[in-house]
């Protein structure tokens, strides 16, 4: 659900970086990989994979990840989630040093920076921590990285923690029933953008990679090598849109389940924007927790009015407008018996470009809804994202177009109200601060969470770092 355009896997036998095996292709995972391609990858005992959602660089095969690059100490493979805020400057810097680049992706810049030899490194032994810290000093955000070299994987998160990254523990098959779980051996370690991926492969959530942390992962061990700090006084800047839309509801970020945060957003929205209605429903599926929270707070029944075609990809992350619009047309069916002649409140997680909601309202009215009120469980998105979400221009955002001033009329609704920025932030941070106090008492100074913050740049225009062009 985080990327539909391409997929790739690089594996290693753990003996030599020259023995990397690579398979990449365009499309969904089940289109890119088959039994034959997987069989070639299986002879290895560690690997990294990636699904791509393009932000920097067009959607084409040469931009597929993971990237593999030769260094003085053998090949490394790199998978990157995020977008570098100073990519243009870094591209020019590399080219001035005579480094040729073969793709338009900012992720390739990361591989080339990692290939640079730090000043104090000798020719015989690679100092990968120094190389990673050099990269982190060159670019403040946004990246979560997996870097594979021989028998080691390094998991790295930028000092602002803008993109998610977490670690899971593989459990022996005999221990999956939960007996002796705390004392069971570890069969291996896994790393993912989201914890929701762990259960399906027989792993359990272990912990997050903290902002600025460099973690070394081997077959038997997870070890913190260093933590690169933010400038003094700067809060962390985890992307708040991960909670709103991007993440799966069963994932855990900052010690809390995404589902719980979305439900709190719905409850807060009910406080801020109640309405006389007969029932509450949702645009499935990411808005469902918010709709349940809204219904509970308002004392209205939650009723399904739309059904989703599960074989259509996520509309928002399609790479261009035409594909997004075609996705909407095929995406939903209507359950008219549930709402005919009734006043309906539809909860949506966000209205970014306005592609989805207008045809849905039209569909509900044509199917017998007496009134359709829209409540959005996030604030209006007004500014581009330059840190890993494909919102490149102000002009494509509905909140910046003239019709936004009469949005209800424009999309065909009886009313439209968004959650406030303050309401969203309080819903997200409600359970974090108490946990932070407890964890800071338990952890070493170096691993403390630091000042908690969230990136709300797409809502407020306040970016966590200065943007470079």
ZADOPA-629849 format. One record per residue (C-alpha): y, z, x; residue number from 1; chain. Coordinates in steps of 0.001 Angstrom, whole numbers, plus 500000, padded with zeros to 6 digits. Each point is the difference from the previous one (the first is absolute). Example, Ala and Ser with C-alpha at 12.3 -4.5 7.8 and 13.67 -1.06 7.14 Angstrom:
ZADOPA-629849
        v        w        u   resi   chain
   495500   507800   512300      1       A
   503440   499340   501370      2       A
END
This chain:
ZADOPA-629849
        v        w        u   resi   chain
   500000   500000   500000      1       A
   502322   500114   503026      2       A
   499600   496363   501042      3       A
   498524   496874   498451      4       A
   501081   497145   502252      5       A
   497654   500316   502974      6       A
   497418   502301   501543      7       A
   498504   500557   503417      8       A
   497663   502217   501998      9       A
   499658   500476   503756     10       A
   497023   501982   501322     11       A
   498974   501298   503418     12       A
   496656   500979   501494     13       A
   501751   502898   501727     14       A
   499104   498742   503465     15       A
   502487   497252   500747     16       A
   503181   498754   498380     17       A
   498840   496498   500946     18       A
   497248   500375   497402     19       A
   502369   500192   497025     20       A
   498748   498091   496983     21       A
   502638   498587   497644     22       A
   499871   498566   496508     23       A
   503163   499255   498004     24       A
   500947   497773   497090     25       A
   502334   499361   497090     26       A
   499387   501591   496607     27       A
   498280   503093   498646     28       A
   497383   501900   501976     29       A
   497122   498664   497899     30       A
   501164   496443   500719     31       A
   500522   500509   503725     32       A
   496741   501818   500786     33       A
   496438   499026   499187     34       A
   496585   501172   501168     35       A
   500047   497806   503105     36       A
   503448   501050   501201     37       A
   499247   503672   499401     38       A
   496686   499750   501842     39       A
   501835   498875   503138     40       A
   502346   502990   499730     41       A
   497242   502560   499360     42       A
   498711   500090   503602     43       A
   503001   502154   500867     44       A
   500582   503724   499529     45       A
   503744   500075   499455     46       A
   502586   497683   498562     47       A
   503294   499606   498174     48       A
   500862   497913   496954     49       A
   503095   498890   498142     50       A
   501044   498439   496710     51       A
   503369   498279   500075     52       A
   502964   500177   497650     53       A
   502707   497921   501634     54       A
   503473   501384   500596     55       A
   500924   498525   503378     56       A
   498358   496659   500730     57       A
   498684   497498   497497     58       A
   496580   500127   498361     59       A
   497853   497875   502319     60       A
   496907   500340   502153     61       A
   501765   500527   503326     62       A
   501667   503153   498615     63       A
   496679   501577   498951     64       A
   499229   503356   501567     65       A
   498652   501771   501975     66       A
   501655   498336   502990     67       A
   498075   499883   503268     68       A
   501839   499730   503319     69       A
   498907   500052   503641     70       A
   501549   502716   502179     71       A
   499673   500953   503653     72       A
   497235   502418   498945     73       A
   498125   497796   497550     74       A
   500458   498956   496415     75       A
   501490   502156   497282     76       A
   499900   499424   496251     77       A
   502909   501164   497844     78       A
   500377   500427   496228     79       A
   503492   500736   498675     80       A
   501337   501140   496651     81       A
   503785   499984   499704     82       A
   502898   497905   501233     83       A
   502066   500474   503146     84       A
   503676   500605   499260     85       A
   501084   498526   503344     86       A
   497548   497091   500172     87       A
   502631   497360   500802     88       A
   501248   501908   503050     89       A
   496466   500681   501200     90       A
   499034   496346   499590     91       A
   502960   498930   502133     92       A
   499250   502680   502596     93       A
   496401   498868   500377     94       A
   501006   496362   500269     95       A
   502579   500848   502674     96       A
   497129   501549   501967     97       A
   498084   496744   499706     98       A
   497588   501147   497298     99       A
   499077   497162   497662    100       A
   499283   500851   496361    101       A
   497546   498038   497885    102       A
   500749   501397   496517    103       A
   502965   500851   497788    104       A
   498607   503487   499313    105       A
   501780   503069   501342    106       A
   496562   501543   500543    107       A
   499438   497685   502966    108       A
   502999   501640   501681    109       A
   498104   503290   499942    110       A
   497022   498517   501834    111       A
   502253   498526   502671    112       A
   501897   503269   500492    113       A
   496682   501813   500408    114       A
   499020   497470   502667    115       A
   503072   500963   502059    116       A
   499118   502163   503016    117       A
   501947   503319   500026    118       A
   501896   500757   503243    119       A
   497739   502864   501148    120       A
   496652   498412   499113    121       A
   497819   498946   502920    122       A
   497975   496804   499965    123       A
   496641   501757   499863    124       A
   500341   502127   496871    125       A
   501719   499210   496720    126       A
   502334   502673   498665    127       A
   499787   499135   496316    128       A
   502018   503023   498900    129       A
   502872   498868   502223    130       A
   499703   496470   498616    131       A
   500014   501241   496417    132       A
   502955   502311   500663    133       A
   501845   497097   501607    134       A
   499441   498009   496800    135       A
   501201   502926   497871    136       A
   503127   500358   502111    137       A
   500721   496291   499565    138       A
   499774   500034   496203    139       A
   500535   503047   497754    140       A
   498289   498736   496836    141       A
   498125   498756   497977    142       A
   496393   500014   501116    143       A
   496650   501585   499562    144       A
   497671   498600   502639    145       A
   496383   499822   501032    146       A
   499494   498965   503620    147       A
   496451   499373   501229    148       A
   499018   499838   503676    149       A
   496344   500072   501073    150       A
   498533   503170   498438    151       A
   503254   501630   498815    152       A
   502249   499544   496980    153       A
   503557   501333   500090    154       A
   501630   500813   496666    155       A
   503794   500025   500176    156       A
   502717   500703   497467    157       A
   503699   499444   500602    158       A
   502183   503120   500438    159       A
   501418   499635   496481    160       A
   496555   499737   498400    161       A
   501195   497097   497884    162       A
   496560   498517   499316    163       A
   496876   502026   499197    164       A
   497035   500578   502306    165       A
   497163   502489   499621    166       A
   496707   500960   501607    167       A
   496621   500439   498331    168       A
   496722   501492   501170    169       A
   496721   498146   499490    170       A
   497403   502321   498488    171       A
   496240   499691   500624    172       A
   498269   498527   496957    173       A
   497957   503160   499485    174       A
   503160   502114   499698    175       A
   501743   497857   497374    176       A
   498798   502276   497185    177       A
   502452   502611   501272    178       A
   497454   502542   501269    179       A
   501056   501366   503328    180       A
   502986   497688   499968    181       A
   502208   502189   502170    182       A
   497302   500325   502653    183       A
   498660   496454   499943    184       A
   500099   497810   503067    185       A
   502461   497152   500299    186       A
   498436   496541   500205    187       A
   503268   498370   500945    188       A
   503670   499653   499172    189       A
   501957   497580   497846    190       A
   503716   499310   499663    191       A
   501757   498393   497055    192       A
   503400   499486   498440    193       A
   498664   501850   496957    194       A
   497386   502692   499500    195       A
   498642   498264   496884    196       A
   497942   497737   502263    197       A
   497940   502849   501455    198       A
   497751   500932   497086    199       A
   498470   496534   499637    200       A
   498757   500030   503619    201       A
   498654   503553   500014    202       A
   502966   501644   501685    203       A
   502231   502914   499078    204       A
   503730   500483   500518    205       A
   500706   501890   503226    206       A
   503776   499892   500502    207       A
   503076   497812   500294    208       A
   501252   498555   503240    209       A
   503350   501772   500288    210       A
   503310   498189   500587    211       A
   500284   499098   503685    212       A
   496423   501042   500761    213       A
   497722   498118   502399    214       A
   496361   500760   499173    215       A
   497034   499014   502162    216       A
   496809   499406   498014    217       A
   496609   499707   501652    218       A
   496492   500064   498595    219       A
   499922   503802   499950    220       A
   503551   501244   500170    221       A
   503547   499781   498632    222       A
   502645   501106   502477    223       A
   503797   500152   499816    224       A
   501347   498543   503240    225       A
   503719   500335   499317    226       A
   502649   500147   497293    227       A
   503160   497930   500425    228       A
   502893   501803   498258    229       A
   502777   498588   497866    230       A
   503623   500442   501025    231       A
   500952   503634   499401    232       A
   500948   500667   496389    233       A
   498453   496830   498602    234       A
   497563   500661   497131    235       A
   496756   498096   499595    236       A
   500269   496845   497898    237       A
   496716   499326   498222    238       A
   500447   497064   497618    239       A
   500543   501355   496499    240       A
   498882   496665   498512    241       A
   496455   500839   501160    242       A
   499992   502721   497346    243       A
   501673   497796   497389    244       A
   497800   496917   500190    245       A
   498301   498975   503186    246       A
   497312   502649   500497    247       A
   496869   500555   497951    248       A
   500305   503115   497812    249       A
   497028   501783   501588    250       A
   501504   499863   503504    251       A
   501422   503090   501703    252       A
   503394   499937   501708    253       A
   501760   503048   501446    254       A
   497312   502284   498600    255       A
   500327   498830   496390    256       A
   498245   497421   497865    257       A
   502058   496959   499007    258       A
   498755   500394   496412    259       A
   501548   503475   499750    260       A
   503363   498783   501277    261       A
   500068   497121   497509    262       A
   499147   502375   497177    263       A
   502884   502275   501017    264       A
   502294   496958   500040    265       A
   499011   499315   496397    266       A
   500679   503592   499013    267       A
   503413   499894   501662    268       A
   500750   496688   498286    269       A
   499232   501601   496629    270       A
   502564   502709   500776    271       A
   502622   497459   501054    272       A
   499344   497291   497390    273       A
   498289   501127   496768    274       A
   499864   497590   497040    275       A
   498947   500065   496336    276       A
   496659   498175   499955    277       A
   496450   500054   498655    278       A
   497974   499536   503153    279       A
   500163   499635   503774    280       A
   498195   497341   501985    281       A
   500122   498332   503374    282       A
   499992   496826   501982    283       A
   496593   500518   501645    284       A
   498994   501243   502406    285       A
   502345   501577   502527    286       A
   502289   501350   497237    287       A
   497204   501753   498079    288       A
   500432   503464   501596    289       A
   503754   499905   499294    290       A
   499342   498974   496395    291       A
   497597   502909   499545    292       A
   502589   502383   501442    293       A
   502721   498606   497733    294       A
   497779   500250   496904    295       A
   498981   503559   500820    296       A
   503592   501137   500512    297       A
   501244   498275   496825    298       A
   497069   501076   497844    299       A
   499200   496394   499055    300       A
   496536   498407   500003    301       A
   499047   497768   502901    302       A
   498502   496757   498667    303       A
   498889   496881   501861    304       A
   501808   496866   498834    305       A
   499193   497644   502887    306       A
   496786   499154   501787    307       A
   499976   498616   503496    308       A
   498074   497055   501364    309       A
   498509   501638   503072    310       A
   499340   496667   501680    311       A
   503693   499230   500505    312       A
   501607   501329   503189    313       A
   502997   502315   500160    314       A
   503069   498130   498738    315       A
   502647   501686   502137    316       A
   498356   499199   503326    317       A
   499563   496276   499376    318       A
   501937   498182   502763    319       A
   502302   497883   497819    320       A
   501654   499987   496573    321       A
   497882   497259   498413    322       A
   496754   501768   500869    323       A
   501415   503270   498623    324       A
   500956   498368   496686    325       A
   496607   498307   499610    326       A
   498354   503338   500730    327       A
   501859   501659   497120    328       A
   498902   497330   497529    329       A
   496323   500604   500760    330       A
   500126   503729   500551    331       A
   500103   501755   496600    332       A
   498371   499967   496582    333       A
   501326   501860   496942    334       A
   498362   502704   497792    335       A
   502068   499373   496868    336       A
   498009   502276   497668    337       A
   501215   502993   502001    338       A
   503735   499504   499425    339       A
   500696   497619   497114    340       A
   503049   501218   498053    341       A
   500705   502823   502468    342       A
   502769   500959   502416    343       A
   498612   499653   503504    344       A
   501216   501516   503274    345       A
   498761   497975   502952    346       A
   500019   501766   503359    347       A
   500206   497723   503021    348       A
   499878   501159   503611    349       A
   502843   497736   501106    350       A
   501947   496910   499050    351       A
   500730   498162   503233    352       A
   500558   496353   499212    353       A
   499474   500113   496232    354       A
   497019   497616   500116    355       A
   497559   502064   498004    356       A
   501743   502056   497346    357       A
   501759   497353   497880    358       A
   496862   498020   499047    359       A
   498203   503285   499299    360       A
   502702   501100   497551    361       A
   499878   496587   498334    362       A
   496232   500306   499706    363       A
   500232   503459   498418    364       A
   502635   498932   497470    365       A
   498032   496901   499014    366       A
   496963   502242   499526    367       A
   501769   502333   497561    368       A
   501901   502690   501916    369       A
   502901   501333   497913    370       A
   502035   501125   503029    371       A
   499399   499738   503737    372       A
   501758   502489   502279    373       A
   499642   499695   503764    374       A
   500018   503038   502262    375       A
   499717   499386   503743    376       A
   498454   502748   502139    377       A
   502169   499136   503011    378       A
   503695   499205   500585    379       A
   501400   496439   500093    380       A
   499168   498198   503239    381       A
   503301   498628   501300    382       A
   499557   499394   503724    383       A
   497639   497985   502207    384       A
   497216   501680   501936    385       A
   499759   499205   503700    386       A
   497126   502376   500701    387       A
   496874   498516   498472    388       A
   500621   499172   496325    389       A
   500785   496395   499103    390       A
   503425   500459   498365    391       A
   502038   497740   502288    392       A
   503199   499245   498055    393       A
   502330   501813   497621    394       A
   500310   496913   497811    395       A
   496381   500050   498808    396       A
   500242   503611   498782    397       A
   500636   500353   496273    398       A
   502203   503072   500611    399       A
   502524   497822   501866    400       A
   500219   497187   497480    401       A
   502671   499821   497249    402       A
   497381   500332   497266    403       A
   499145   503520   501230    404       A
   503079   501340   498200    405       A
   498334   499033   496715    406       A
   496428   500187   501213    407       A
   498459   501044   496688    408       A
   501341   496893   498300    409       A
   499064   497790   502955    410       A
   496332   501060   500040    411       A
   499747   500402   496221    412       A
   499603   503792   499813    413       A
   501637   502480   497624    414       A
   500987   502204   502950    415       A
   499433   500297   503745    416       A
   500439   503149   502119    417       A
   499042   500573   503639    418       A
   499060   503244   501733    419       A
   502827   501307   502182    420       A
   499763   500038   503796    421       A
   500268   503798   499910    422       A
   497196   500151   497437    423       A
   497714   497847   502123    424       A
   500669   501919   503213    425       A
   499464   503378   498338    426       A
   496729   498774   498444    427       A
   498762   498836   503396    428       A
   501116   503034   502000    429       A
   499156   502731   497491    430       A
   496723   501057   501599    431       A
   500749   498984   503595    432       A
   502485   502671   501056    433       A
   497799   503030   499301    434       A
   497112   498333   501804    435       A
   502273   499140   502927    436       A
   500948   503658   500481    437       A
   496346   501001   500021    438       A
   498910   497235   502388    439       A
   502876   500605   502385    440       A
   498785   503581   500357    441       A
   496529   498770   500903    442       A
   500696   497029   502250    443       A
   501332   499800   503508    444       A
   503688   499209   500375    445       A
   499205   496453   501095    446       A
   497965   499217   496884    447       A
   502339   501511   497434    448       A
   501028   497662   497236    449       A
   503707   500254   500772    450       A
   502771   499437   497506    451       A
   498555   498316   496918    452       A
   501710   496949   498604    453       A
   499149   496735   498294    454       A
   501302   496490   500419    455       A
   501954   499094   496865    456       A
   501795   497040   501584    457       A
   498969   497544   497279    458       A
   501573   502336   497419    459       A
   503063   501323   501827    460       A
   500699   497622   502889    461       A
   499679   502923   502432    462       A
   497595   498836   502708    463       A
   498360   502576   502296    464       A
   500948   498030   503124    465       A
   502712   497517   500863    466       A
   498838   496471   499257    467       A
   500263   497378   502734    468       A
   500303   496250   499561    469       A
END
